[in-house]
Amino acid sequence: MSSNNELLEALTILEQEKNIPKETLLDAIENSLITACKNHFGKSDNIKVTIDSQTCEYHVYQEKTVVEQVEDPVMEISLANAKMIDSKYEVGDIVNTEVKSKEFGRIATQNAKNVILQKIREEERKVLYEEYYSKEKDVVTGIVQRYVGKNVSINLGKVDAILTENEQVKSEVFQPTERIKLYVLEVKSTNKGPKILVSRTHPELVKRLFEAEVTEVKDGTVEIKSIAREPGSRTKIAVWSNDPDVDPVGACVGMNGARVNAIVEELRGEKIDIITWNDNPAMLIENALSPAKVISVIADGEEKAAKVVVPDYQLSLAIGKEGQNARLAARLTGFKIDIKSETQAREAGEFMDYENDYEDEDYEDYEDYEEGEYEEAGYEDGDYREGDAEDGYEEEHEDVPGEEEDVEGYDIEGEEKNDE
């Protein structure tokens, strides 16, 4: 019998610091005592352990059968010795004889200790796995530790995560002790603890950052319907408001661009276009090609293909640098987009006159655009002019229309169409 206040205190500390339930630790102690008995006596089939969870007082008993002649002292007790314990015992009765744990040898004690330590390590790994498994497909903050080859070791607090080369943005270089946001791809349980794979390139990272930064997105008022991303360069997101009184684009941009700029800063300057989602594919494609203006869109929902006509001087803007704007628009909408200028469409006989569809004065002079301002999207000094939801938001645009380029059309589904 033993009542150990130090043991009780130790179990309480382990429960608080490592989140290991006291009952689990008591089970480990019980198993360790049974293991010690097996090492000491050679068998443990008749061993019984009782532990008081409140006081940590424990008893170890051997259940022995009363016999006339003892052949196995571990399993049997003589009638004479049984009578000394209690005169009521007769042959065939079961007698509980208490085992003094202090009598255990050094090896038995060491084995019992190892059983307890192993159980604590197993439970600690289990608790850590469950804690980080609950964060799978979510964003966490980590501290850069070091480069391991081309991978980066990131400390998440209690465990380290691995940022592999494939999940890194090529333009990003990290310094030790730097704090960064990461998207948890997968959490695996291993013998050495949870193995956590994280990403800086996943489109869901942008979505989770908006959920954290924009209250309307977090509470479901504004939905992010679709995301297309080229990590380190540009992201397009399509948003929709479930409340007619809430402008989804304005909510995501924030006053003076505060909300979107916080996300851009976290993504190391990656540009973000925010456009309004529309169930009409043609309207969605028009919005997705923002900031370029569109004359007409003919969308085939079954073929998932669309033909787009833009003003001559908007063609390079619609296509974007190296086709990026059109490529992201195609990914965002799920449509194969064929972009032509008005002149090209007329020459091909694919375009009829659309009077008053657009006028030169409707467009901003993009050469007057300055970085950090949002005038071409109708955003200025924290306010939105009418038409923001359709025009979308362009954080920064590199393709400034200049001299007319010789472009024979652009068929986009992630790749450029060869000139014929």
C-alpha positions in Angstrom: 0.0 0.0 0.0 1.2 3.5 -0.8 -0.1 7.0 -0.7 2.1 9.3 -2.7 1.5 13.0 -2.7 4.4 13.6 -5.0 3.0 11.1 -7.5 -0.3 12.8 -7.4 1.3 16.2 -8.0 3.4 14.8 -10.9 0.3 13.4 -12.6 -1.5 16.7 -12.2 1.4 18.6 -13.8 1.6 16.1 -16.7 -2.2 16.4 -17.3 -1.9 20.2 -17.4 1.2 20.6 -19.5 0.9 17.8 -22.0 -2.9 17.4 -22.0 -2.6 13.7 -21.0 -5.6 12.6 -19.0 -4.8 11.5 -15.4 -6.8 8.3 -16.0 -4.5 7.3 -18.8 -1.5 7.9 -16.6 -3.0 5.8 -13.8 -3.6 3.0 -16.4 0.0 3.2 -17.3 1.1 2.9 -13.7 -1.2 -0.1 -13.2 0.3 -1.8 -16.3 3.8 -1.0 -15.0 3.1 -2.7 -11.7 1.7 -5.8 -13.4 4.9 -5.8 -15.6 7.1 -5.5 -12.5 5.2 -8.4 -10.9 5.8 -10.5 -13.9 9.5 -9.7 -13.9 9.7 -10.4 -10.2 7.5 -13.5 -9.9 7.8 -14.9 -13.4 4.1 -14.6 -14.1 1.3 -12.1 -13.5 -1.9 -14.0 -14.3 -3.1 -13.7 -10.7 -2.0 -10.1 -10.1 -4.6 -7.5 -9.3 -3.9 -3.8 -8.9 -6.3 -1.2 -7.4 -5.5 2.6 -7.5 -7.4 5.4 -6.0 -7.5 8.2 -8.6 -8.0 10.9 -5.9 -5.1 10.0 -3.6 -3.0 7.8 -5.9 -3.1 5.2 -3.1 -2.5 1.8 -4.7 -2.6 -1.9 -3.7 -1.1 -4.8 -5.5 -2.5 -8.3 -4.7 -1.7 -11.8 -5.6 -4.8 -14.1 -5.8 -3.7 -17.4 -4.4 -5.7 -20.7 -4.1 -5.7 -22.4 -0.7 -4.3 -25.9 -0.9 -3.1 -28.6 1.5 0.3 -29.0 -0.2 1.8 -26.0 -2.0 3.4 -26.8 -5.4 3.4 -23.3 -6.9 4.1 -20.6 -4.3 3.2 -17.9 -6.8 -0.3 -19.3 -7.4 -1.0 -21.2 -4.2 -1.0 -20.8 -0.4 -1.0 -23.4 2.3 -4.1 -23.9 4.4 -2.1 -23.1 7.6 -0.9 -19.8 6.2 -4.3 -18.9 5.0 -5.7 -19.6 8.5 -3.2 -17.1 9.9 -4.7 -14.5 7.6 -8.3 -15.4 8.4 -9.5 -18.5 10.2 -12.5 -18.8 7.9 -10.4 -19.8 4.9 -10.8 -23.4 3.7 -9.1 -25.5 0.9 -10.2 -24.2 -2.5 -10.8 -20.6 -1.3 -9.1 -17.6 -3.0 -6.8 -15.5 -0.7 -5.6 -12.0 -1.7 -2.1 -11.5 -0.4 -0.7 -8.0 -0.7 2.6 -7.5 -2.7 5.0 -5.0 -1.4 6.4 -3.1 -4.4 9.4 -2.1 -2.4 10.5 -5.7 -2.6 10.8 -5.6 -6.4 14.3 -5.9 -7.8 16.2 -3.3 -9.8 15.4 -4.8 -13.1 11.7 -5.1 -12.4 11.6 -1.5 -11.2 13.4 -0.3 -14.3 11.1 -2.2 -16.6 8.1 -0.7 -14.8 9.6 2.8 -15.2 10.1 2.2 -19.0 6.4 1.1 -19.3 5.3 4.4 -17.8 7.6 6.5 -19.9 6.6 4.7 -23.1 2.9 5.3 -22.3 3.6 9.0 -21.7 5.4 9.4 -25.0 2.7 7.5 -26.9 -0.1 9.7 -25.3 1.9 12.9 -26.0 2.3 11.9 -29.7 -1.4 11.1 -29.8 -2.4 14.4 -28.2 -0.2 16.4 -30.6 -1.5 14.5 -33.6 -5.1 15.2 -32.6 -4.4 18.9 -31.9 -2.8 19.5 -35.3 -5.1 17.2 -37.2 -7.9 19.5 -36.2 -6.0 22.3 -38.0 -5.7 20.4 -41.3 -6.9 22.4 -44.3 -6.5 25.6 -42.2 -3.9 28.3 -41.7 -1.4 28.4 -39.0 1.5 30.8 -38.0 4.9 29.3 -37.9 8.5 30.5 -37.2 11.2 29.7 -39.8 13.9 27.5 -38.2 16.3 26.5 -41.0 16.7 25.2 -44.5 17.0 21.4 -44.7 18.3 21.0 -48.2 15.7 22.7 -50.3 13.0 22.2 -47.7 12.3 24.6 -44.9 11.7 23.5 -41.3 9.0 25.6 -39.6 8.2 25.5 -35.9 4.5 25.6 -35.1 4.9 25.8 -31.4 5.0 22.2 -30.1 6.1 20.5 -33.3 8.0 21.3 -36.5 6.4 21.3 -39.9 8.0 20.8 -43.3 7.6 23.3 -46.2 8.8 21.3 -49.2 10.3 22.9 -52.3 7.2 22.2 -54.3 5.0 24.1 -51.8 7.3 27.2 -51.7 6.8 30.3 -53.8 9.9 30.6 -55.9 10.4 34.3 -55.3 10.2 33.9 -51.5 13.4 33.6 -49.4 13.0 33.1 -45.6 15.2 34.1 -42.8 15.5 32.3 -39.4 13.0 33.4 -36.7 10.8 35.0 -39.4 7.0 34.5 -38.8 4.9 33.4 -41.7 1.4 32.1 -42.4 1.1 28.6 -43.8 -1.7 26.3 -45.1 -1.8 22.9 -43.5 -1.9 20.3 -46.3 -1.7 17.1 -44.3 -1.0 15.7 -40.8 0.4 12.2 -40.6 0.8 10.1 -37.4 4.3 8.6 -37.1 6.4 6.9 -34.4 8.3 10.1 -33.9 5.2 12.3 -33.6 2.9 14.0 -36.1 4.4 14.8 -39.5 2.9 18.1 -40.8 3.1 19.2 -44.4 2.4 22.9 -45.1 2.1 25.1 -48.2 2.6 28.7 -49.3 1.3 28.1 -52.8 -2.1 26.6 -52.2 -5.1 28.7 -53.4 -6.9 27.9 -50.1 -4.2 29.9 -48.3 -5.6 33.1 -49.9 -9.1 32.0 -49.0 -8.2 31.4 -45.3 -6.4 34.7 -45.1 -9.5 36.5 -46.3 -11.6 34.6 -43.8 -9.3 35.8 -41.0 -9.1 39.4 -42.3 -12.6 40.0 -43.5 -15.4 39.6 -41.0 -18.1 39.3 -43.7 -16.3 36.3 -45.2 -15.8 34.7 -41.8 -19.5 34.9 -40.9 -20.7 33.8 -44.3 -22.2 37.1 -45.4 -19.7 37.2 -48.3 -18.7 34.0 -50.0 -15.6 33.3 -52.0 -17.0 31.4 -54.9 -13.8 30.7 -56.9 -10.0 31.3 -56.7 -7.4 31.2 -59.4 -3.8 31.7 -58.3 -0.3 31.9 -59.7 1.7 31.9 -56.5 4.0 34.9 -56.0 2.5 36.8 -59.0 -1.3 37.3 -59.1 -4.5 35.8 -57.6 -8.1 36.4 -58.9 -11.0 35.7 -56.5 -14.7 35.8 -57.3 -16.9 36.9 -54.4 -20.6 37.0 -53.8 -22.7 38.6 -51.1 -25.7 36.9 -49.5 -26.8 40.3 -48.2 -28.0 42.8 -50.9 -26.9 45.7 -48.6 -23.3 44.4 -48.5 -20.9 45.1 -51.4 -18.7 41.9 -51.6 -15.8 43.6 -53.4 -15.8 46.6 -51.0 -16.0 44.3 -48.0 -12.9 42.4 -49.1 -11.0 45.5 -50.1 -11.7 47.4 -46.9 -11.4 51.1 -46.2 -8.5 52.6 -48.2 -7.6 49.0 -49.2 -6.6 48.1 -45.6 -8.0 44.6 -45.6 -6.6 43.4 -49.0 -3.3 45.2 -48.4 -2.8 43.2 -45.2 -3.2 40.0 -47.2 -1.0 41.3 -50.0 1.7 42.1 -47.4 1.5 38.6 -46.0 1.9 37.1 -49.5 5.0 39.3 -50.1 3.4 41.6 -52.7 1.4 39.1 -54.6 -1.3 41.1 -56.6 -4.9 40.3 -55.9 -7.9 41.0 -58.2 -11.3 40.8 -56.6 -14.3 40.5 -58.9 -18.0 39.9 -58.4 -19.4 36.4 -58.9 -22.3 36.0 -61.3 -24.3 32.9 -62.1 -24.5 34.1 -65.7 -21.3 32.7 -67.3 -21.1 35.6 -69.7 -21.3 38.2 -66.9 -18.8 36.2 -64.9 -16.3 36.0 -67.7 -16.7 39.8 -68.3 -16.0 40.4 -64.6 -13.1 38.0 -64.6 -11.3 39.8 -67.4 -11.2 43.0 -65.2 -9.7 45.5 -65.4 -10.1 45.2 -69.2 -13.4 46.3 -70.7 -15.4 43.9 -72.7 -17.7 44.6 -75.7 -19.4 41.2 -75.9 -19.2 37.6 -74.5 -20.7 34.6 -76.1 -20.5 31.7 -73.6 -21.4 28.0 -74.3 -22.3 26.4 -71.0 -22.2 22.8 -72.4 -18.8 23.2 -74.1 -17.4 25.4 -71.4 -16.1 27.7 -74.0 -16.5 31.5 -74.6 -15.7 34.0 -77.3 -14.9 37.4 -76.0 -14.6 40.7 -78.0 -12.8 43.6 -76.5 -11.9 47.1 -77.8 -8.8 47.2 -79.9 -6.8 49.2 -77.4 -7.9 46.9 -74.5 -6.7 43.6 -76.1 -3.2 43.6 -74.5 -4.8 44.5 -71.1 -7.4 41.7 -71.4 -4.7 39.2 -72.3 -2.2 40.5 -69.7 1.5 40.0 -69.4 2.4 36.7 -70.9 -1.3 35.9 -71.0 -1.7 35.9 -67.3 -4.9 37.9 -67.0 -6.7 35.7 -69.5 -5.2 32.5 -68.1 -6.4 33.3 -64.6 -9.8 34.3 -65.9 -10.1 31.0 -67.6 -9.2 29.1 -64.4 -11.5 31.3 -62.3 -14.5 30.7 -64.5 -13.8 27.2 -65.7 -14.3 28.3 -69.3 -11.9 28.2 -72.3 -11.8 31.8 -73.4 -11.0 33.0 -76.9 -10.2 36.7 -76.8 -10.2 38.9 -80.0 -10.1 42.6 -80.6 -13.1 44.3 -82.3 -11.2 44.6 -85.5 -10.1 41.0 -85.5 -13.7 39.9 -84.8 -15.1 42.0 -87.6 -12.5 40.7 -90.1 -13.4 37.1 -89.1 -17.1 37.9 -89.5 -17.8 36.9 -85.9 -18.9 40.3 -84.7 -21.9 42.5 -85.5 -22.2 46.2 -84.6 -23.0 46.7 -81.0 -23.9 50.4 -80.9 -23.3 52.2 -77.6 -21.8 49.1 -76.1 -18.8 51.1 -75.1 -17.5 54.6 -75.5 -13.9 55.9 -75.3 -14.8 58.2 -72.5 -16.0 55.3 -70.4 -12.4 54.2 -69.8 -9.8 55.5 -67.4 -6.5 56.7 -68.8 -4.4 53.8 -67.6 -1.2 55.8 -68.2 -2.2 58.0 -65.3 -2.5 55.0 -62.9 -0.2 55.2 -59.9 0.7 52.2 -57.7 -1.2 52.2 -54.5 -4.3 53.9 -56.0 -7.4 52.1 -57.1 -8.9 54.6 -59.5 -9.4 52.3 -62.6 -11.7 50.0 -60.5 -13.8 52.9 -59.4 -12.1 52.9 -56.0 -10.8 56.2 -54.6 -10.3 57.5 -51.1 -12.1 54.7 -49.4 -15.3 55.0 -51.4 -16.9 53.1 -54.3 -18.5 54.6 -57.3 -21.5 53.0 -58.9 -20.4 49.9 -61.0 -17.7 48.7 -58.6 -19.2 45.3 -58.2 -19.0 44.7 -62.0 -15.6 46.2 -62.6 -13.9 44.4 -59.7 -10.8 45.4 -58.0 -7.3 45.6 -59.4 -4.6 45.9 -56.7 -1.9 46.8 -59.3 -1.6 46.3 -63.0 1.6 46.1 -65.0 0.2 46.1 -68.5 -0.3 49.7 -69.6 -1.9 50.1 -73.0 0.5 51.9 -75.3 1.0 51.4 -79.0 -1.3 48.9 -80.7 0.2 45.5 -80.7 0.0 43.0 -83.5 -2.0 40.2 -81.8 -3.9 37.7 -83.8 -6.3 36.7 -81.0 -5.8 34.7 -77.9 -7.3 31.3 -77.1 -6.8 30.7 -73.4 -7.2 27.6 -71.3 -3.9 27.9 -69.6 -1.8 28.1 -72.8 -1.5 30.5 -75.7 -2.8 29.5 -79.1 -0.3 29.4 -81.9 -0.6 32.0 -84.6 -1.8 30.7 -87.8 
